[in-house]
Amino acid sequence: VQLVESGGGLVQAGGSLRLSCIASGFSFDDYVIGWFRQAPGKEREGVATTMTGSGTNYADSVKGRFTISRDNAKNTVYLQMNSLKPEDTAVYYCNSRFGWPPRDYWGQGTQVTVSS
């Protein structure tokens, strides 16, 4: 199982970035894929999730600004981030959980820095 994120960078407040997560080694279509983030000194938190046929979910802090989408043909999940704020600064991780007992799989993370 491998999850590889890309697309992070430095952007000014109000700007946009699109993150990508390419998955391999498992049945991508069948499982929830999520984006999480971890800011310095803070716990990792959920940002958005997507499940084929079951829609999407967002943290309240990003609703209306972020959009998660998936392309099952490319085994890729995207996170479009608009109207970025300095408090969105964090390392963003791609995640999937499956198996029994359930196990979390994580990418290496991609840094997003929003300057004020």
C-alpha positions in Angstrom: 0.0 0.0 0.0 1.3 3.4 -0.9 -0.1 6.9 -0.8 1.9 9.7 -2.3 0.9 13.4 -1.8 2.0 16.3 -3.9 1.0 19.9 -4.6 1.9 21.7 -1.4 3.7 24.9 -1.3 3.8 28.5 -0.1 0.8 30.7 -1.0 -0.5 34.1 0.2 -3.7 34.3 2.2 -6.7 34.2 -0.1 -4.8 32.1 -2.6 -5.5 28.5 -3.8 -3.6 25.2 -4.0 -4.6 21.8 -5.2 -3.2 18.7 -3.5 -3.1 15.3 -5.1 -2.8 11.8 -3.5 -1.9 8.9 -5.8 -2.8 5.5 -4.3 -1.5 2.1 -5.1 -1.4 -1.4 -3.7 -5.1 -1.7 -2.8 -8.6 -1.6 -4.2 -8.8 2.2 -4.4 -12.5 2.3 -5.4 -13.7 0.4 -2.4 -12.4 2.5 0.5 -12.7 5.9 2.1 -9.8 8.3 1.3 -9.3 11.2 3.6 -7.1 14.3 3.9 -5.8 15.1 7.4 -3.5 17.9 8.5 -1.1 18.6 11.4 0.1 22.1 12.3 3.1 22.6 14.5 2.3 21.8 18.1 -1.1 20.5 17.3 -2.8 17.1 16.9 -3.5 15.7 13.5 -7.1 16.6 12.4 -9.4 15.4 9.7 -10.0 17.8 6.9 -12.2 16.0 4.3 -13.1 12.4 3.3 -14.6 10.8 0.2 -16.1 7.4 -0.4 -17.3 6.2 -3.8 -21.1 6.3 -3.8 -21.3 7.8 -0.3 -20.4 11.4 -0.9 -18.0 13.7 1.0 -17.5 15.1 4.5 -15.7 18.2 5.6 -14.4 19.7 8.8 -16.4 22.8 9.7 -13.2 24.9 9.4 -12.9 24.2 5.7 -16.5 23.9 4.5 -17.2 26.2 1.6 -13.4 26.6 0.9 -12.1 23.2 0.3 -13.3 20.5 -2.1 -12.3 16.9 -2.1 -12.7 14.8 -5.3 -11.5 11.5 -6.6 -10.7 10.0 -10.0 -11.0 6.2 -9.6 -9.6 5.7 -13.0 -6.3 7.4 -11.9 -6.4 6.1 -8.3 -6.1 9.7 -7.3 -7.8 12.0 -4.7 -7.6 15.7 -4.9 -8.1 18.5 -2.4 -8.8 21.9 -3.9 -8.1 24.5 -1.4 -9.5 28.0 -2.0 -9.5 31.2 0.1 -6.6 29.9 2.1 -5.9 31.3 5.6 -2.8 31.4 7.7 -4.4 28.9 10.0 -4.5 26.4 7.2 -0.8 26.1 7.4 0.1 22.5 8.2 1.5 19.3 6.8 -1.3 17.6 4.8 -1.6 13.8 4.8 -3.6 11.4 2.7 -5.1 8.5 4.6 -7.1 5.3 4.0 -8.2 2.8 6.6 -9.2 -0.8 5.9 -8.6 -4.4 6.8 -9.5 -6.3 9.9 -8.5 -5.2 12.4 -8.7 -1.8 10.7 -5.3 -0.3 10.0 -4.5 3.3 8.9 -2.3 3.9 5.9 -0.6 7.3 5.5 1.3 9.2 2.9 4.5 11.1 3.7 2.7 14.4 3.8 3.0 17.7 1.9 3.7 21.1 3.5 1.2 23.9 2.9 2.2 27.3 4.2 -0.1 30.3 4.0 1.4 33.7 4.6 -0.6 36.6 5.9 
